[in-house]
Amino acid sequence: MHVVVTGAGGQLGRALVEEFAGDEVTGLAHGDWDVSTPPPLLPRPDIVLHAAAWTDVDGAESHARETEAVNVGGTTNARALGAPLVYFSTDYVFDGHKREPYVESDEPAPLSVYGRTKLAGEAAAGDDAWIVRSSWLFGATGHNFVRTMLRLGAERDEVRVVDDQVGCPTYVGHLARAVRTLVTGPTGVWHVAAEGECTWAEFAAAIFEDAGLECRVTPITTAELGRPAARPAHSVLRSERAGAPVLPHWREGLRECLEAVGISRRAD
């Protein structure tokens, strides 16, 4: 199978390239193709895993046009490759007012430019695409919360972390593995996120615990953090669809991620 992976330089794109390494994979990083422009000439793929996206949630608020060009226009351009498409979406398509897990039939109501453009990207992907909504992605490479906390935890005695947002931290390696299974089944919207849930502060504390870092987590509110983009307060994703992949717990994903960056699990 000829697989094209867009955004191959990012954490999810790299995980997808690794997961599909047994196939013929063409990984396109931003330097190979800026997805806001028409696609390059390629042999027609069998499937396109469209991981390229504008993911700077706060930056999107002041760069709405550029964000739309990547998240919506880029998806239209990925479709132009002429192959079945997997589009990766986000829990940020929801407003977080529901205090139970969001399932595929729940009505989206994004709060931010990022969330709105990702939802519009779902529409651009089309009804015949796999729409994979996941959340709080992290991996051993790229820019993500785990890598940031590892750096801060090694530099500081204390970090202040938001404790009033709840979600499902999802390891990109587990998500990529689930995608391989997902593309053998029906298209449509799928919620694929790690088992378990936590706040960002609880996630930070787990990172320090498993990495053996002596750093204290001081919980703060979203209002205290004062970010430009609004975030959903509760965005746990679960699937109501038969045959949906079940990912390992986020703590297991964290341990695999730490091993991948060369940190052995701290002894109990």
Secondary structure in CASP SS format (residue, H / E / C, confidence):
PFRMAT SS
TARGET T0000
AUTHOR 0000-0000-0000
METHOD secondary structure of the structure
MODEL  1
M C 1.00
H E 1.00
V E 1.00
V E 1.00
V E 1.00
T E 1.00
G C 1.00
A C 1.00
G C 1.00
G C 1.00
Q H 1.00
L H 1.00
G H 1.00
R H 1.00
A H 1.00
L H 1.00
V H 1.00
E H 1.00
E H 1.00
F C 1.00
A C 1.00
G C 1.00
D C 1.00
E E 1.00
V E 1.00
T E 1.00
G E 1.00
L E 1.00
A C 1.00
H C 1.00
G C 1.00
D C 1.00
W C 1.00
D C 1.00
V C 1.00
S C 1.00
T C 1.00
P C 1.00
P C 1.00
P C 1.00
L C 1.00
L C 1.00
P C 1.00
R C 1.00
P C 1.00
D C 1.00
I E 1.00
V E 1.00
L E 1.00
H E 1.00
A C 1.00
A C 1.00
A C 1.00
W C 1.00
T C 1.00
D C 1.00
V H 1.00
D H 1.00
G H 1.00
A H 1.00
E H 1.00
S H 1.00
H C 1.00
A H 1.00
R H 1.00
E H 1.00
T H 1.00
E H 1.00
A H 1.00
V H 1.00
N H 1.00
V H 1.00
G H 1.00
G H 1.00
T H 1.00
T H 1.00
N H 1.00
A H 1.00
R H 1.00
A C 1.00
L C 1.00
G C 1.00
A C 1.00
P C 1.00
L E 1.00
V E 1.00
Y E 1.00
F E 1.00
S E 1.00
T E 1.00
D H 1.00
Y H 1.00
V H 1.00
F C 1.00
D C 1.00
G C 1.00
H C 1.00
K C 1.00
R C 1.00
E C 1.00
P C 1.00
Y E 1.00
V C 1.00
E C 1.00
S C 1.00
D C 1.00
E C 1.00
P C 1.00
A C 1.00
P C 1.00
L C 1.00
S C 1.00
V H 1.00
Y H 1.00
G H 1.00
R H 1.00
T H 1.00
K H 1.00
L H 1.00
A H 1.00
G H 1.00
E H 1.00
A H 1.00
A H 1.00
A H 1.00
G C 1.00
D C 1.00
D C 1.00
A C 1.00
W E 1.00
I E 1.00
V E 1.00
R E 1.00
S E 1.00
S C 1.00
W C 1.00
L E 1.00
F E 1.00
G C 1.00
A C 1.00
T C 1.00
G C 1.00
H C 1.00
N C 1.00
F H 1.00
V H 1.00
R H 1.00
T H 1.00
M H 1.00
L H 1.00
R H 1.00
L H 1.00
G H 1.00
A H 1.00
E H 1.00
R C 1.00
D C 1.00
E E 1.00
V E 1.00
R E 1.00
V E 1.00
V E 1.00
D C 1.00
D C 1.00
Q C 1.00
V E 1.00
G E 1.00
C C 1.00
P C 1.00
T E 1.00
Y E 1.00
V H 1.00
G H 1.00
H H 1.00
L H 1.00
A H 1.00
R H 1.00
A H 1.00
V H 1.00
R H 1.00
T H 1.00
L H 1.00
V C 1.00
T C 1.00
G C 1.00
P C 1.00
T C 1.00
G E 1.00
V E 1.00
W E 1.00
H E 1.00
V C 1.00
A C 1.00
A C 1.00
E E 1.00
G C 1.00
E C 1.00
C E 1.00
T E 1.00
W H 1.00
A H 1.00
E H 1.00
F H 1.00
A H 1.00
A H 1.00
A H 1.00
I H 1.00
F H 1.00
E H 1.00
D H 1.00
A H 1.00
G C 1.00
L C 1.00
E C 1.00
C C 1.00
R E 1.00
V E 1.00
T E 1.00
P E 1.00
I E 1.00
T C 1.00
T H 1.00
A H 1.00
E H 1.00
L H 1.00
G C 1.00
R C 1.00
P C 1.00
A C 1.00
A C 1.00
R C 1.00
P C 1.00
A C 1.00
H E 1.00
S C 1.00
V C 1.00
L E 1.00
R C 1.00
S C 1.00
E C 1.00
R C 1.00
A C 1.00
G C 1.00
A C 1.00
P C 1.00
V C 1.00
L C 1.00
P C 1.00
H E 1.00
W H 1.00
R H 1.00
E H 1.00
G H 1.00
L H 1.00
R H 1.00
E H 1.00
C H 1.00
L H 1.00
E H 1.00
A H 1.00
V C 1.00
G C 1.00
I C 1.00
S C 1.00
R C 1.00
R C 1.00
A C 1.00
D C 1.00
END
